[in-house]
């Protein structure tokens, strides 16, 4: 037990010593190795469902998932393309649902 505290190597690597503390440097990760952005993927699926099937809930969910994906963005270039596409589909779905022509057979 005393040999552990008396070794000179542990004293030089002691993180409690301000002189031996080193700042954390995050390792570089390539864009291909980043985890999948599930909220962006769900945003695209909900936005397409909102436009294709005229689901208001799908378009609103797409906007919420777009905001979540924007807040958690890791890769600026690829994620921004996906988020912008989902946002355009969500806005297009909301516009056609609220301001577009009524569905045939549906009375307002």
PLY file of the C-alpha trace (Angstrom):
ply
format ascii 1.0
element vertex 108
property float x
property float y
property float z
element edge 107
property int vertex1
property int vertex2
end_header
0.00 0.00 0.00
2.79 2.45 0.82
4.69 1.54 -2.35
1.88 2.97 -4.46
2.17 6.38 -2.85
5.98 6.42 -2.88
6.49 5.83 -6.58
7.87 8.82 -8.45
5.89 8.11 -11.64
2.52 8.56 -9.92
3.66 11.87 -8.45
4.54 13.27 -11.86
1.20 12.13 -13.35
-0.93 13.33 -10.46
-3.85 15.35 -11.96
-4.27 17.26 -8.70
-1.02 19.09 -9.38
-1.81 22.26 -11.39
1.52 22.14 -13.19
0.91 18.64 -14.58
-2.73 19.17 -15.59
-3.31 19.23 -19.34
-6.40 20.65 -21.04
-8.76 18.18 -22.69
-8.48 17.99 -26.46
-11.32 16.21 -28.23
-10.19 13.62 -30.77
-10.80 14.41 -34.41
-13.68 12.38 -35.88
-14.32 12.12 -39.60
-17.83 13.02 -40.86
-18.39 9.39 -41.92
-17.86 8.17 -38.35
-20.38 10.54 -36.71
-23.53 8.97 -35.26
-26.75 9.07 -37.27
-29.00 12.10 -36.74
-32.24 10.29 -35.94
-34.22 13.46 -35.27
-33.33 14.77 -38.74
-34.39 11.48 -40.30
-37.71 11.48 -38.42
-38.22 15.12 -39.47
-37.88 14.18 -43.14
-40.25 11.21 -42.79
-42.89 13.28 -40.96
-42.56 16.15 -43.43
-43.02 13.89 -46.45
-46.01 12.23 -44.77
-47.46 15.67 -44.06
-47.17 16.69 -47.70
-48.12 13.41 -49.35
-51.02 12.42 -47.12
-51.94 15.95 -45.98
-51.38 15.21 -42.30
-51.21 18.38 -40.25
-49.71 16.47 -37.34
-46.92 15.15 -39.58
-45.97 18.66 -40.66
-46.01 20.00 -37.10
-43.92 17.07 -35.85
-41.47 17.68 -38.68
-41.00 21.28 -37.52
-40.39 20.11 -33.95
-37.87 17.47 -35.04
-36.17 20.03 -37.30
-35.66 22.31 -34.32
-34.27 19.42 -32.28
-31.94 18.40 -35.06
-30.80 21.99 -35.50
-30.01 22.23 -31.79
-27.99 18.99 -31.81
-26.21 19.51 -35.14
-22.79 17.82 -35.36
-21.78 18.08 -39.02
-22.67 21.50 -40.42
-22.73 20.67 -44.14
-24.59 17.34 -44.22
-26.99 18.07 -41.38
-27.92 21.48 -42.76
-28.94 19.95 -46.09
-31.17 17.43 -44.34
-32.68 19.98 -41.98
-33.39 22.48 -44.76
-35.09 19.81 -46.87
-37.26 18.68 -43.95
-38.09 22.29 -43.08
-39.17 23.05 -46.67
-41.37 19.97 -46.80
-42.89 20.78 -43.40
-43.71 24.36 -44.39
-45.05 23.19 -47.73
-47.28 20.66 -45.93
-48.58 23.26 -43.51
-49.32 25.71 -46.32
-51.23 23.15 -48.36
-53.11 21.88 -45.29
-54.20 25.27 -44.00
-54.38 27.42 -47.14
-54.75 24.91 -49.97
-57.90 23.65 -51.61
-60.22 21.47 -49.54
-60.06 17.73 -49.95
-62.75 16.19 -52.11
-65.51 14.74 -49.96
-64.48 16.68 -46.86
-66.73 19.45 -45.70
-65.43 22.37 -43.68
0 1
1 2
2 3
3 4
4 5
5 6
6 7
7 8
8 9
9 10
10 11
11 12
12 13
13 14
14 15
15 16
16 17
17 18
18 19
19 20
20 21
21 22
22 23
23 24
24 25
25 26
26 27
27 28
28 29
29 30
30 31
31 32
32 33
33 34
34 35
35 36
36 37
37 38
38 39
39 40
40 41
41 42
42 43
43 44
44 45
45 46
46 47
47 48
48 49
49 50
50 51
51 52
52 53
53 54
54 55
55 56
56 57
57 58
58 59
59 60
60 61
61 62
62 63
63 64
64 65
65 66
66 67
67 68
68 69
69 70
70 71
71 72
72 73
73 74
74 75
75 76
76 77
77 78
78 79
79 80
80 81
81 82
82 83
83 84
84 85
85 86
86 87
87 88
88 89
89 90
90 91
91 92
92 93
93 94
94 95
95 96
96 97
97 98
98 99
99 100
100 101
101 102
102 103
103 104
104 105
105 106
106 107
